[in-house]
Amino acid sequence: MKLAKAPKDVKVAIIHEAGPYGTGGAVGNEQTCTRYGTQILLKEGYSAIAPDCSTLVTKLRRKVLPARQRSVGTERAPLTGG
């Protein structure tokens, strides 16, 4: 897959299930990102029995969006970092 940006200009988050299969996939993704110089903003595992992943979404928003663009109150900021 080709992107409109150079790999060094791409930012990714690696969010994976914390078991052996998900962790192995995350390691492979991290190695590929390192090889191409892609920026990893967040690498985080979650439990397969987690009731929701809202804490991961919050962490991702903090990494992607500057403080002035984050949501306030009930408004929601988009997850695009621009």
C-alpha positions in Angstrom: 0.0 0.0 0.0 1.3 3.4 -1.0 0.8 6.5 1.1 0.9 10.1 0.1 3.6 10.7 2.7 7.1 9.5 3.2 7.3 6.8 5.9 9.2 9.1 8.3 6.3 11.6 8.1 3.7 8.9 9.1 2.6 8.6 12.7 1.1 5.3 14.0 -0.3 3.8 17.1 0.1 0.1 17.8 -2.7 -1.1 19.9 -2.8 -4.8 20.4 -4.4 -7.6 22.5 -1.9 -8.3 25.3 -1.8 -12.1 24.7 1.1 -13.9 22.9 -0.5 -13.6 19.4 -1.3 -9.8 19.7 2.1 -9.0 21.4 3.9 -10.9 18.6 2.1 -8.9 16.0 2.8 -5.7 17.8 6.5 -6.5 17.9 6.5 -7.2 14.1 4.7 -3.9 13.5 7.2 -2.0 15.7 10.1 -3.6 13.8 8.6 -2.6 10.5 8.0 1.0 11.7 11.6 1.2 12.9 13.0 -0.1 9.6 11.1 2.6 7.6 11.5 5.4 10.2 7.8 5.7 10.9 7.0 7.4 14.2 5.2 5.3 16.8 3.1 7.6 19.0 1.7 4.9 21.2 2.3 1.2 21.7 -0.2 -0.3 24.2 -1.7 -3.7 24.9 -5.1 -4.3 26.3 -6.7 -7.3 28.0 -8.9 -9.6 25.9 -11.5 -9.4 28.7 -11.4 -5.6 29.1 -15.0 -4.3 29.2 -14.0 -1.3 27.0 -10.9 0.4 25.6 -11.8 4.0 26.5 -8.6 4.5 28.4 -6.7 3.6 25.2 -8.7 6.1 23.2 -7.9 8.8 25.8 -4.2 8.0 25.6 -4.3 8.1 21.9 -6.1 11.5 21.8 -3.5 12.9 24.2 -0.7 11.7 21.9 -2.3 12.8 18.6 -4.0 16.1 19.5 -2.4 19.2 21.0 -4.0 20.3 24.3 -5.8 23.2 22.6 -7.6 20.8 20.2 -8.8 18.2 22.7 -12.4 17.9 23.5 -13.9 20.0 26.3 -17.0 18.8 28.1 -19.3 16.7 25.9 -17.8 17.9 22.6 -15.6 15.4 20.9 -12.4 16.2 19.0 -11.7 14.1 15.9 -8.9 11.5 16.1 -7.1 13.0 13.1 -3.8 14.6 13.9 -3.5 16.5 10.6 
